[in-house]
Amino acid sequence: MNTIDPFAQQQYLSHETFRKSGVGVQTPVWFVQDGDTIFMRTIANSGKVKRIRKNGQVKVAPSQLGDWLPATARQPAASLAQS
């Protein structure tokens, strides 16, 4: 079983980013899956993006009470970010 199989058939996932203090902030977000990669899109100046810029370590879980998985957030290439 692939670690992202639980995300199949889901429209949203739970995404946890971390404040400077280490406290987690959980947010539901819409996503798409391409093979073994999950893509999320949000407003560039949102709180979650600000936290990701400081600390790319995040956790994700299927929106319907799945187990949390460690992940790393990255900004896409400029051509994707501007489309």
Secondary structure, DSSP 8 states (H G I E B T S, - for coil): --TTGGGTT-SEEEEEEE-TTS-EEEEEEEEEEETTEEEE---TTSHHHHHHHH--EEEEEETTT---EEEE-----HHHHT-
